[in-house]
Amino acid sequence: MKGKILLTIMAAVILVSCGSGKKFQATTSEDKALFSAINALNKKRPSAKAEADLKILYNNSVARHEEAVEAYRNSSDEGRYDKILNELNALQHTYNSLQAVPGTFGLVKPKNYIKEIESTRQEAAEVHYAKGNEFFLLEGRQNALQANAYFKKTNDYVSGYKDVEDLMKQSYEKSIVYVVINPIEDDNIYFSGVGNWGSDFRYRPEDYQDQLVRDLGGQSANYVPAKFYTDREVRRNDVDVDWEVDIRWRNIDPLRTTPNQYTRQVSRSVEVGRDSAKKAIYQTVYATLYITQRSYSVRGDLEYRITDIGQKTTVDQGLVSDDVNWSESTATYSGDSRALSQEDWYLVNNRNYNNLTRGDVMNTLMRRLYPDLRRRIQQSIY
């Protein structure tokens, strides 16, 4: 505690040494007028109005913050200590700012709130430490998670409070679950409603299964209380898993719209010969493109379910959905072929109506759905 008080005193000395020209910022919107007066007094030629304003605004600010502190102390709000500290820190910030402006201590008598801040932190740490121990002695993962949350908060208030660092570690380990990510099932879906698609090997569900395990932290996850495995790793290492995650494509709905047909007139100026002076002779040629545009859409619904194997209960379940849309155009023409541009010829020569394969579409859908799927699984751990 002495170290923290010393640091605060040093900070105040630094502020004093800054001298005129430094601009101070209010930590709350209600104190903006007060800090306008403080900044006015920090100029080389402070005004009488600023001096008068400071006397009124400082007392009003202190009364407002201290009334709020008292109200929070008498409440049962779980977050009351954070709110109390916010008020006390605002008061201390005002004290430090006034300390840095010469002459202000002759106008008002600012109070130093360091001791009150430190005693509040100690009280908050003790309250959260006691609550953490209550939950730590109870059985069940949720109680261990709750205990860990209280111990973390204790450490936030006072770093290294009693044996809280050891208790944080113990409660975290007590809350760890072993999770298997099962293979992603797709039931060999073929898109018979879209072109002539068949199966291909561009979509490999096991790649996404492996990626999901890696991205969730695998066997060394340290940001969530869980360890993740593929079904292959579970069998190989003989892991006794607590939860399992099943992922399955529930629906893949292809839709092809009615072709849109339209025409487009094109023309170009082409050289047709030379005159007697050997100058180029140009002629405008014309053609008509008959364009057919086909639009496609494939919607995918990916279902997931997280099960507590021991309790035989569903931890979480849901559906993530997205779609892939694209269009293709082909064309024929009549008229003079010389009128066609390179882009026009591309349309005329394009006879492959479906450039995307089943694997392309499945990979695109999976890449779009994957971030939401991973987020939901990760959130279910807490």
C-alpha positions as CSV (number, residue, x, y, z in Angstrom):
1,M,0.0,0.0,0.0
2,K,2.9,2.4,0.9
3,G,4.3,1.8,-2.6
4,K,1.1,2.8,-4.3
5,I,0.8,6.0,-2.1
6,L,4.4,6.9,-2.9
7,L,3.7,6.5,-6.7
8,T,0.7,8.8,-6.4
9,I,2.7,11.4,-4.5
10,M,5.4,11.2,-7.2
11,A,2.7,11.7,-9.9
12,A,1.4,14.8,-8.2
13,V,5.0,16.2,-8.0
14,I,5.4,15.7,-11.7
15,L,2.1,17.5,-12.3
16,V,3.3,20.4,-10.2
17,S,6.5,20.6,-12.2
18,C,4.6,20.9,-15.5
19,G,3.7,24.5,-14.8
20,S,1.6,26.8,-16.9
21,G,0.3,25.6,-20.3
22,K,-0.8,22.1,-19.3
23,K,-4.4,21.4,-20.1
24,F,-6.4,19.2,-17.6
25,Q,-9.3,16.9,-18.7
26,A,-12.3,16.1,-16.6
27,T,-13.0,12.4,-16.0
28,T,-16.8,12.9,-15.9
29,S,-19.0,15.2,-18.0
30,E,-20.4,16.8,-14.8
31,D,-16.9,18.1,-14.0
32,K,-16.2,19.7,-17.3
33,A,-17.2,23.2,-16.1
34,L,-14.9,22.8,-13.0
35,F,-12.0,21.8,-15.2
36,S,-12.6,24.7,-17.5
37,A,-12.1,27.0,-14.5
38,I,-8.9,25.0,-13.5
39,N,-7.5,25.4,-17.0
40,A,-8.3,29.1,-17.0
41,L,-6.4,29.5,-13.7
42,N,-3.4,27.6,-15.2
43,K,-2.8,30.4,-17.7
44,K,-0.3,33.2,-17.2
45,R,-3.0,35.7,-16.5
46,P,-5.8,33.9,-14.6
47,S,-9.2,35.7,-14.5
48,A,-11.1,36.7,-11.4
49,K,-14.2,35.0,-12.9
50,A,-12.3,31.7,-13.0
51,E,-11.3,32.1,-9.3
52,A,-15.0,32.7,-8.3
53,D,-16.1,29.8,-10.5
54,L,-13.6,27.4,-8.9
55,K,-14.8,28.1,-5.4
56,I,-18.4,27.2,-6.3
57,L,-17.8,24.4,-8.8
58,Y,-15.2,22.6,-6.6
59,N,-17.5,22.4,-3.6
60,N,-20.4,21.3,-5.8
61,S,-18.3,18.6,-7.4
62,V,-17.1,17.2,-4.1
63,A,-20.6,17.1,-2.7
64,R,-21.9,15.3,-5.8
65,H,-19.2,12.7,-5.8
66,E,-19.3,12.1,-2.1
67,E,-23.1,11.7,-2.1
68,A,-22.7,9.1,-4.8
69,V,-20.1,7.3,-2.9
70,E,-22.3,7.2,0.2
71,A,-25.3,5.9,-1.9
72,Y,-23.2,3.1,-3.4
73,R,-21.8,2.1,0.0
74,N,-25.4,1.6,1.2
75,S,-26.5,-0.4,-1.8
76,S,-26.4,-4.2,-2.4
77,D,-25.2,-3.7,-6.0
78,E,-22.6,-6.3,-7.0
79,G,-20.7,-3.7,-8.8
80,R,-20.8,-1.1,-6.1
81,Y,-17.1,-1.1,-5.4
82,D,-16.2,-0.3,-9.0
83,K,-18.7,2.6,-8.9
84,I,-17.3,3.9,-5.6
85,L,-13.8,3.8,-6.9
86,N,-14.9,5.7,-10.1
87,E,-16.2,8.5,-7.9
88,L,-13.1,8.5,-5.6
89,N,-10.7,8.5,-8.5
90,A,-12.6,11.4,-10.1
91,L,-12.1,13.3,-6.8
92,Q,-8.4,12.4,-6.6
93,H,-7.9,13.5,-10.2
94,T,-9.3,16.9,-9.3
95,Y,-7.0,17.1,-6.3
96,N,-3.9,16.2,-8.4
97,S,-4.9,18.8,-11.1
98,L,-5.4,21.5,-8.5
99,Q,-2.1,20.6,-7.0
100,A,-0.4,21.3,-10.3
101,V,-1.9,24.8,-10.7
102,P,-0.2,27.4,-8.5
103,G,-2.5,29.4,-6.2
104,T,-5.5,27.1,-6.3
105,F,-4.9,25.8,-2.8
106,G,-5.4,29.3,-1.5
107,L,-8.9,29.5,-3.1
108,V,-10.2,26.0,-2.1
109,K,-9.0,23.3,0.4
110,P,-8.8,20.2,-1.8
111,K,-8.9,16.8,-0.1
112,N,-6.5,14.0,-0.9
113,Y,-8.5,10.7,-1.3
114,I,-5.6,8.3,-1.7
115,K,-6.1,6.6,1.7
116,E,-9.9,6.2,1.0
117,I,-9.2,4.7,-2.4
118,E,-6.7,2.2,-0.9
119,S,-9.0,1.2,2.0
120,T,-11.9,0.8,-0.5
121,R,-9.7,-1.5,-2.6
122,Q,-8.8,-3.6,0.4
123,E,-12.5,-3.9,1.4
124,A,-13.5,-4.8,-2.1
125,A,-10.8,-7.4,-2.3
126,E,-11.8,-9.0,1.0
127,V,-15.5,-9.2,0.0
128,H,-14.8,-10.8,-3.3
129,Y,-12.2,-13.1,-1.8
130,A,-14.8,-14.4,0.7
131,K,-17.4,-14.9,-2.1
132,G,-14.9,-16.7,-4.2
133,N,-14.1,-19.1,-1.3
134,E,-17.9,-19.8,-0.8
135,F,-18.2,-21.0,-4.4
136,F,-14.9,-22.8,-4.4
137,L,-16.0,-25.1,-1.7
138,L,-19.1,-26.2,-3.7
139,E,-19.1,-29.0,-6.3
140,G,-19.7,-28.5,-10.0
141,R,-18.1,-26.7,-12.8
142,Q,-20.4,-23.6,-12.7
143,N,-19.4,-23.0,-9.1
144,A,-15.7,-23.3,-10.0
145,L,-16.2,-20.7,-12.8
146,Q,-18.0,-18.4,-10.4
147,A,-15.2,-18.8,-7.8
148,N,-12.6,-18.0,-10.5
149,A,-14.5,-14.9,-11.5
150,Y,-14.5,-13.6,-7.9
151,F,-10.8,-14.5,-7.4
152,K,-9.9,-12.6,-10.6
153,K,-11.9,-9.6,-9.3
154,T,-10.1,-9.8,-6.0
155,N,-6.7,-9.7,-7.7
156,D,-7.9,-6.7,-9.8
157,Y,-8.6,-4.7,-6.6
158,V,-5.4,-5.8,-4.8
159,S,-2.8,-7.6,-6.8
160,G,-1.5,-10.7,-5.0
161,Y,-4.1,-10.5,-2.2
162,K,-3.5,-13.3,0.3
163,D,-3.3,-16.6,-1.6
164,V,-5.6,-15.4,-4.4
165,E,-3.2,-16.2,-7.2
166,D,-3.1,-19.9,-6.2
167,L,-6.8,-20.0,-5.8
168,M,-7.3,-18.5,-9.3
169,K,-5.2,-21.3,-10.7
170,Q,-7.0,-24.0,-8.7
171,S,-10.5,-22.8,-9.5
172,Y,-9.6,-22.5,-13.2
173,E,-8.3,-26.1,-13.3
174,K,-11.3,-27.3,-11.4
175,S,-13.6,-25.8,-14.2
176,I,-11.7,-27.3,-17.2
177,V,-13.8,-29.5,-19.4
178,Y,-12.5,-32.0,-22.1
179,V,-14.3,-31.4,-25.3
180,V,-14.3,-33.6,-28.5
181,I,-15.2,-32.0,-31.8
182,N,-16.8,-34.8,-33.8
183,P,-16.5,-35.0,-37.7
184,I,-18.6,-32.5,-39.6
185,E,-21.4,-34.5,-41.3
186,D,-22.8,-33.5,-44.7
187,D,-24.7,-36.7,-45.7
188,N,-22.9,-36.6,-49.1
189,I,-25.1,-33.8,-50.3
190,Y,-25.2,-33.3,-54.1
191,F,-26.7,-30.3,-55.7
192,S,-29.0,-32.0,-58.3
193,G,-30.9,-28.8,-58.7
194,V,-27.9,-26.9,-60.0
195,G,-26.3,-27.9,-63.3
196,N,-24.3,-31.1,-63.6
197,W,-22.5,-31.1,-60.3
198,G,-21.1,-34.2,-58.8
199,S,-18.8,-34.8,-55.9
200,D,-15.2,-33.5,-55.8
201,F,-12.5,-33.5,-53.2
202,R,-12.1,-29.7,-52.9
203,Y,-14.3,-29.7,-49.8
204,R,-12.7,-31.7,-47.0
205,P,-14.8,-31.5,-43.7
206,E,-11.9,-33.0,-41.7
207,D,-9.9,-29.8,-42.5
208,Y,-12.4,-27.6,-40.8
209,Q,-12.7,-30.0,-37.9
210,D,-9.0,-29.8,-37.4
211,Q,-9.0,-26.0,-37.8
212,L,-11.8,-25.7,-35.2
213,V,-9.8,-27.7,-32.6
214,R,-6.7,-25.6,-33.3
215,D,-8.5,-22.2,-33.2
216,L,-10.2,-23.1,-30.0
217,G,-6.8,-23.7,-28.4
218,G,-6.5,-27.5,-28.7
219,Q,-5.1,-29.3,-25.7
220,S,-3.3,-26.1,-24.4
221,A,-6.2,-23.6,-24.5
222,N,-5.5,-20.9,-21.9
223,Y,-8.2,-18.3,-22.6
224,V,-11.1,-20.7,-22.0
225,P,-11.3,-23.4,-19.3
226,A,-11.4,-26.3,-21.7
227,K,-9.2,-28.6,-23.8
228,F,-10.3,-29.6,-27.3
229,Y,-9.7,-32.7,-29.3
230,T,-10.7,-34.3,-32.6
231,D,-12.4,-37.7,-32.3
232,R,-9.1,-39.2,-33.7
233,E,-7.1,-37.6,-30.9
234,V,-9.5,-38.9,-28.3
235,R,-9.1,-42.5,-29.6
236,R,-5.4,-42.2,-29.9
237,N,-4.8,-40.7,-26.5
238,D,-7.6,-42.5,-24.7
239,V,-9.1,-39.2,-23.5
240,D,-12.0,-39.3,-21.1
241,V,-14.1,-36.4,-22.6
242,D,-16.8,-34.4,-20.7
243,W,-18.5,-32.7,-23.7
244,E,-19.0,-33.5,-27.3
245,V,-19.7,-31.1,-30.2
246,D,-21.7,-32.5,-33.2
247,I,-21.8,-30.4,-36.4
248,R,-24.0,-31.3,-39.3
249,W,-25.2,-29.7,-42.6
250,R,-29.0,-29.8,-42.1
251,N,-30.0,-28.2,-45.3
252,I,-28.3,-27.2,-48.5
253,D,-31.0,-25.5,-50.7
254,P,-30.0,-24.8,-54.3
255,L,-32.0,-22.4,-56.4
256,R,-31.6,-21.5,-60.0
257,T,-33.6,-18.6,-61.3
258,T,-35.3,-18.3,-64.7
259,P,-32.7,-17.2,-67.3
260,N,-32.7,-13.5,-68.1
261,Q,-32.4,-12.9,-71.9
262,Y,-31.6,-9.6,-73.5
263,T,-29.9,-8.1,-76.5
264,R,-27.1,-5.6,-76.8
265,Q,-26.1,-3.7,-80.0
266,V,-22.4,-3.2,-80.5
267,S,-20.3,-1.4,-83.1
268,R,-16.7,-0.8,-84.0
269,S,-14.8,1.3,-86.4
270,V,-12.5,-1.0,-88.4
271,E,-9.9,-0.4,-91.1
272,V,-11.1,-1.7,-94.5
273,G,-8.4,-0.5,-96.8
274,R,-6.1,2.4,-97.9
275,D,-6.7,5.3,-100.3
276,S,-4.3,6.4,-103.0
277,A,-2.3,8.4,-100.4
278,K,-2.1,5.2,-98.4
279,K,-4.2,6.6,-95.6
280,A,-6.4,4.2,-93.7
281,I,-10.0,3.9,-94.7
282,Y,-12.4,3.1,-91.8
283,Q,-15.9,1.6,-91.8
284,T,-18.3,1.2,-88.9
285,V,-19.5,-2.4,-88.5
286,Y,-22.4,-3.6,-86.4
287,A,-23.5,-6.8,-84.6
288,T,-26.2,-7.8,-82.1
289,L,-25.4,-9.9,-79.0
290,Y,-28.1,-12.2,-77.7
291,I,-27.2,-12.7,-74.0
292,T,-28.5,-15.2,-71.6
293,Q,-27.8,-14.6,-67.9
294,R,-28.3,-17.4,-65.3
295,S,-28.3,-16.6,-61.6
296,Y,-27.6,-19.2,-58.9
297,S,-28.0,-19.3,-55.1
298,V,-27.2,-22.0,-52.6
299,R,-28.2,-21.6,-49.0
300,G,-26.6,-23.6,-46.3
301,D,-27.8,-24.3,-42.7
302,L,-25.1,-25.7,-40.4
303,E,-26.5,-27.2,-37.2
304,Y,-24.4,-27.7,-34.0
305,R,-25.1,-29.3,-30.7
306,I,-22.9,-29.3,-27.5
307,T,-23.7,-32.2,-25.1
308,D,-22.6,-32.8,-21.6
309,I,-22.0,-36.5,-21.8
310,G,-22.0,-37.3,-18.1
311,Q,-25.2,-35.3,-17.4
312,K,-26.8,-36.3,-20.7
313,T,-27.9,-32.7,-21.2
314,T,-27.6,-30.2,-24.0
315,V,-25.2,-27.4,-23.1
316,D,-26.0,-25.4,-26.3
317,Q,-27.4,-25.9,-29.7
318,G,-28.2,-23.7,-32.7
319,L,-28.1,-23.1,-36.4
320,V,-25.8,-20.8,-38.5
321,S,-26.8,-20.0,-42.0
322,D,-25.5,-18.2,-45.1
323,D,-25.7,-18.4,-48.8
324,V,-23.6,-18.2,-51.9
325,N,-24.8,-16.3,-55.0
326,W,-23.3,-15.9,-58.4
327,S,-24.3,-15.5,-62.0
328,E,-23.0,-16.6,-65.4
329,S,-23.6,-15.2,-68.8
330,T,-23.3,-16.6,-72.3
331,A,-24.1,-15.2,-75.7
332,T,-24.6,-15.7,-79.4
333,Y,-24.5,-13.0,-82.0
334,S,-25.6,-11.9,-85.5
335,G,-24.0,-9.4,-87.8
336,D,-20.4,-8.6,-88.4
337,S,-18.0,-10.4,-86.0
338,R,-15.5,-7.6,-86.3
339,A,-17.8,-5.5,-84.1
340,L,-17.3,-7.7,-81.1
341,S,-14.8,-6.7,-78.4
342,Q,-12.7,-9.1,-76.4
343,E,-15.2,-9.1,-73.6
344,D,-18.0,-9.9,-76.1
345,W,-16.0,-12.9,-77.4
346,Y,-15.6,-14.2,-73.9
347,L,-19.4,-14.3,-73.6
348,V,-19.8,-16.0,-76.9
349,N,-17.1,-18.6,-76.3
350,N,-18.2,-19.4,-72.7
351,R,-20.0,-22.8,-72.9
352,N,-19.2,-23.9,-69.3
353,Y,-22.4,-22.9,-67.6
354,N,-21.3,-23.9,-64.1
355,N,-17.8,-22.7,-63.3
356,L,-18.2,-23.4,-59.5
357,T,-18.1,-27.0,-58.3
358,R,-19.9,-28.5,-55.3
359,G,-16.6,-28.3,-53.4
360,D,-16.2,-24.6,-54.2
361,V,-19.7,-23.8,-52.9
362,M,-19.3,-25.9,-49.7
363,N,-15.9,-24.3,-49.0
364,T,-17.3,-20.8,-49.5
365,L,-20.3,-21.6,-47.2
366,M,-18.0,-23.1,-44.6
367,R,-15.6,-20.1,-44.6
368,R,-18.6,-17.7,-44.1
369,L,-20.2,-19.8,-41.3
370,Y,-17.0,-20.8,-39.5
371,P,-16.3,-17.6,-37.5
372,D,-19.9,-17.6,-36.0
373,L,-19.7,-21.3,-35.3
374,R,-16.4,-21.0,-33.5
375,R,-17.6,-18.0,-31.5
376,R,-20.7,-19.8,-30.3
377,I,-18.8,-22.9,-29.2
378,Q,-16.2,-20.7,-27.4
379,Q,-19.0,-18.7,-25.6
380,S,-20.7,-21.9,-24.5
381,I,-17.6,-22.8,-22.4
382,Y,-18.5,-20.1,-19.9
